[in-house]
Amino acid sequence: MSKRQNRGNPRGHSNNSGNNLRDVYSRGNPRNGQSNQRGNKQNNSGNEPEVFYCPELSLVLPKKYHTQPKEDIIQVDGSLLEGGGQILRISSALSCILAQPISISKIRACRPKPGLSAQHLSGLKLVAVACEGDLQGAAIRSTEVTLNPGCVRSGEFSVDTKTAGSVCLLLQTILPCLLFAPSTSTLFLKGGTDADFAPPIDYFRFTFLQYAKLFGIKVSVDRVLRGFFPKGCGEVALNVQPLKYLTPITITERGQITSISVCVYICGTLPSSLTERCLHTAQNMVQRRFSETKVPVKTNLVRDEESFGNGWGLRITAETSLGCILSSTGNGNPKITPEKLASETTEQLIKDIDEGGCVDCHMQDQLIIFMGLARGVSRVRTGPLTLHTKTAIHLVEKLTSAQFSVTKVEDCNLGEQSYIVECKGVGVENVYLAEQAEFQSV
């Protein structure tokens, strides 16, 4: 089976309007079934998620960059290992970037509600639009989909999950794709910004993006309106810059913990006493744990007016002398006391620190796809590999020629359960930017 790198866009689009995507929504809102001359959206009905695209390009590349049809379809078993939405996210992103058709079966087969949920469907539709692909089987509760990708393109993309589905999981799906687009893309995502079983938006902004920068990734978050279960309606607007290729990373030395911050936010009409109790509990636990080393503990209590509905949450972050960031987050809900939420969130961070990794347990798997696509060898020190991380490695190796190895590290100073994850990446190149560089050098 041959592996194909990113291709050019055979079909260019022009756009002379200077209006932004928010203006597009106010003039011709696809949620209300209205048409809009600037863009096009996928056809759907009822409460299914919608994806709206506004082209930004006036670019037509030579024929040598046009996508060539590929007959080989890689079969992906959606029930393997983690067996959830992560398989969809990584597989569809790599399909888009590598121009590799895929068929995913047994989607979320072992979950209480098998098949695609609104959030998964949103991500698949978004990738299909971003690569002008042919997506078959895309419907709520579908257990099999096929994606035949076209060409990665840039522009303005909007997604409304119409639920509290996580916008951060949508970002995990689409971000790798847009890195290999011709120019900067704008995303407007609507759904849940702080959802259970997903990274909250503050983790994406203040933890993930710090590591993403090491690969050369540049993302600017322009707006956040928080949205919570069950209504969602949160909004995130951001810009993604393309790059020529991903730089490999080496994060194997953590250094000393230099500071810990405890940030609690609250939105809507909820009483401040919830967050005060949470903050007090987390602060006391951290101070007791690091009393001997006297690590400074910073606290921040924020009432966020930019939100839709009521919600609150906690983020605890440890920073090190060598620039590592480890975070643990929790979302408040009526079924858990503020004290218990603070305790569980703090204990997870302490566990990550004690295990000796340079990244926390939730960052591990998010780095794998970028390591696989990077040009060169990446090495990251982690705690025990999570099932999500093992799944990510399996998928990247299956869909690319990247080679991973995992080695246990014996180091009594930084925990007894740390590992070095090493990857020889495939070095995917953005042919759009390569063409520009070639032209400029002439």
N, C-alpha and C positions, 0 to 999 in steps of 0.2 A: 504494500500500500504506500503510495507516495504522499508526502506531506507538502502542502502548498502554503506559501507565505501570502501576506496581504496583497490585494490587487488594487488597481485604480478604478475610478468611476467612469464607465463608458457613457453615462447619460448626465450631462450637466444641467444645472438649473440656474436661472437668474432671479434676483430679487432686488428691486430698487427701493423697497420700502424701508424706512428707518425705524418703524414702530417695533416695539418689543412684543414678546409673546403674551404678556398680560393684556395688551391692547387687542391682540388678535382674539383672545377669549371674550373680551367685552363686546367686540363688534360682531363676531360670528361664533357663538359658543357651541362647540360640537356636543356638549352635554345636552343641549336642547334640540339637537338635530338640525341646526342651522348650517348653511354652507358658508365657506370662506374662500375667497379667490386666491389668497396667498398660499394656502397649504392644502393638504389632503389628509384624510383620516381613514382608518380601517372601518369597514362596515360592521356594525354590530347592533344589537337590539337589546331592550330590557335593561338590566342592571349590570351587564358585562362591562369590564373595564374598557376604556377607550384610549387610543394612542393617536396623537395628532402631530403632523410633521410640516414644518415650514422650510422649504429649501433655501439655502444661503449661497449656493455655488453658481458661478458662471464659467465652469471649467469642464472641458472635454479633453480627456487624455488620449494619446495615440493608441492605435489598435494593439500594440504590444502589451498594454496593461489591461486589456479587456479580459473579463472572466471567461475561462474555457470550461465548458460543461464537464463535470466529473461523474462517472458512472458508479464509482464505489461509494456506498453508503455505510458508514460505521454504525453498528448496532450498539446501543447503550442500554444496559439493564438498570432501570430506575429504582429497583428494590435492593440493590447491593449496598453493603456497608451502612452508611448513614441513612440511605433509602428515602431521602426527603427532597426538599426543594433545592438543596445545594447542587444536586446532580443536574438539575435543569439549568441552573444559573451558569455553572462552569461549562457544561457541554454546549449550550447555545452560544455562549461568548466565544469559545474556541472555534465553533463552527463558522461563526461570522468572520472572525479574524483570519482563519486559514482557508476560507472558501471550501470547507469540507461538509458535504451533506451528512446529516445524522438522522437516526430514527431512535427515539427513546420510548421504551415500552415499560410496562409494569410501574407506571409513575405513582410514587408514594403508596405502593401496594400494601404495605404493612401499617399504614396510618389508620386511625379510627374512621376518617373520611378519605378514602383513596382518591387518586386523580388530582386534577388541577384545581386549585382554589383561585380566587380573583387575583391575588398577589402574584401567583406563579404565571397565570395567564397574561397579566400585565407585562411581566418581564419578557416573556416569549414574544408577545406582539411588538414590544419595543425593539427587541433585537432584530426581528424580521423587517421592521420598517427601516431600521438603521442600515441594514445591508441589502435592502431591496430584495429580500428573500421570499421564497414561497413556503408558507407555513401551513401544514395540513394537520387536522385533528385538534385544533386549538379551540376548546370549549370547556366550560366549567364541568369538572368531574371526569374529563377525558383522561384515559390511562395510557394513551399512546399518541405521540406527535412526531411529525417529520419536518425537518427544516432543510430546505435547499437554498443556501445563501447566494446572494449576488455580490454587490460591491459595497464596501463600507463608505458611507457618505456622512457629511457634516451638515449642520443646520440647527434649527430649533425644534426640539422634541418635547411634547407634553403628554403626560400620562395621568389619567384619573382612575384610580383603582375602584372608586365608588364604595370603598370599605375602609376599615382601619388597617389594611394591609401595609406592611412596612415599606416605606420609601427607601430605607437604607439597604434592604435586600434588592430593590430595583437597581440601586446604584452598584451593588456588587455585580449585577448582570451586565449593565450597559457600559460602565466605566472602562473596562479593558478594551471594548470595541472602539470607542471614540478616541482612544489614544492613537489609533491607526487611521483616523479620518484625515481628509485633506486640510481642514482648518478648524478653528475653534468652534465648539458646539455649545448650545445653551439647552439646559434641561429644566423643565418645570414639572415637578412631581407632586401629586396630590394623594394623600392617604394618611397613614399613621406615622408620625415622626418618632414616637416613643412607644413601641409595641413590644409585647412579650415575645420571648424566643427570637429576638432579633436585636442587632446593635441599635441603640438610640442615636439620634442625630448628633448629640454632643460627643459621643464616642467617635463617630465618623469624623467630625470636625477637629477634635482636639487630640485624638490618639491615632486613628488610622491615617489621616492625611500627613501626620508627622513622619510616619514610616514610608508613605507613598512618595514623599519628596526625595527619599534616598534613591528611588528608581528613576528619578527625573520627572515624575508626574506632577503636573501643575493644575490644581483645581481651586477655583474661588467660589465660595458660598456667599451668594448675594442676599438671600432672604430666607428666614425660617419662621413659619407660623406653626406652632405646635398643634398636633392633633392626636387624639387618644381613642382607645377602645370605648364604646363600640362604633362611634360615628366616624371617626377618622377626620377627614376634612383638613388635615394639616397640609402645609405647603412648603416646598423647598425649591428655590431657584439657584442654579449654579452654572458655571462655565467650565468646560473641559478643554484644555489645550492639547493638540496632538504633539507627538514627539517622533523623532526619527527611529529610535529604538530604545528599549528599556536598559538602563544601566544595572549590572549585577550588584548585589549588596553583600556586605559582610558585617554581621552583628553577632559577635561571639564573646565579647567582654562586656559585662554589665556595669562594673564599677560599684560604688557605694550609693546607698539610698541617701539623697541629699534633702528631699522634702516630700511631704505628702499633703495633698489638698483634698478637702471634703466639700463638695458643692451640692447643695440641695436647692431645687427649684420647685415652685408651686404656681399653678395657673387657675384662672377662673375664680369661683367664689368659695373655694375650700379654705378652712381656717388655718392660719399660720401655725397653730399649735402642732399640727401634724409634722411639719418640716422641722420645727424647733426640737421636738422629741427625737426625731430621726437624726438630726445633726448632733445633738448632745450625745446620743448613744454611740454613734460612729466615732466621734472625736475622742471619747473616753477609751474606746477599744484600741484605737490607733496609738494613743499616748501610752497606754499600758504596754502594748507590744513593743514599742520602740523607746521605752523609758531609759534603757541603759545607753543607747547610742545617741539619745537626745536629738532625734530627727525632728526638725520643726514641722508643726502641723498647722496648715492654713485652712480657714473655714470661710464659706461664702453661702449666704442664704439669699435667694433671689425670688422675687415675685415677678414672673414673666407675664407681661401684658399681651405679648404677641402669641395668642393661642386661640383655638376653637374648643370651647368646653372646659371641663375641669380635669385636672391631672397634676401629678407631682412625681418627682423622681430624685435619685441620688447617683452621684458619680464620685468615686474615690480614685485618686491618681497618685502614683509614686513616680518621682523623677530621680534619675541617677546622675552620678558625676560624669558618665560617659555618654549622656544623652538618651538613654533608654527611658521609655514611658510605659508603665504598666497600669491598666485601669480596670475597675470593676464597677458595674452599674446595676441599678435596680429600679423598677417602676412601682410606684405606689398603687394599691388597689384596696377596696373595702374588706377583702378577705385576709389581709395581713396587717399587723400592727406596725407602726413606724419603728418601734424598737426591734422587731423581728427582721424587718427589711434591712435596717442598718446593720444588724448582726450578721445576716447572711452575706450581704454585700462586702462587708469588711473582712469576714473570714475568707471569702474567695480571693481577695487581693493578697491577704497574708499568705495564703496557700501558694499562690503564684510566686510570691517573693521567695518563700522558703524552698521551693523546688528548683530555684536557681536559673530560670530562664531569663533571657533578655527581652522577651515579649510575654504578654499574658496569654492565658489559654484561649481567649476569643480572637486574638490577633493571628495565631498560628496559621489557621487554614486560609485566612484572607490574603496571606502573602504568597501562597503556593503558585497560583496562576501567573503572577508577575515574575516569580523566580523561573518558572518554566519558559516564559516568553523572552526573558532577558538575554542579552548578548554576553555570555561568559558564565563563570561559576559564582553562584551565590551560596552563602553559608549563614545560617541563623541558629542561635542557641535557644532552645525551648525547654519547657517542662515536659512531662509525659505527653506523647502525642494524643490528641483527642480523636474521636471517631470522625469528626468533620475533617481534620487534617489528613487522616489516612485516606478518606474518600477523595479529597482534593488531589492528593498525590496519584492515586489510582487513575483518576480521570485525565489528568494532564499527561501522564505517561501513555495512556491509551490513545489519546487524540493527537499527541505530538511525539517527537523523538527525544524529548527532554529525559534526562536520566537523574533519578533521585537516589540518595543513600542516607540512611539514618544511623548514627553512631552514638552509643551511650557514653556520657562523660563522667569520669570518676573524679570528683572534686569535692572534698569535704567542706570546703569554704563556702561553696555556693549550692549546697543541697546535693542529695544523692540520686536525684531523679531527673537530671537535665540531659538533653540530647543535642547533637549537632545535626541539623537537616541541611544537606548539601545538594545542590542541583546544578547540573550543566545545562544551561538554557539553550533554546534553539535559535535565539537571536533574530526574531522576526523583525523585519524592517518595514517602515512606513514608506511605500513606494511613491506616494505623493511628495513627501518631503525629500526623498532621494532624488526625484526628478527635478525639484526646484534647486537642490544643491548642485546637481550636474549642470543645469542651465546657467547658474550663476558663475560656475567655474570656467565656463567657455569664454 
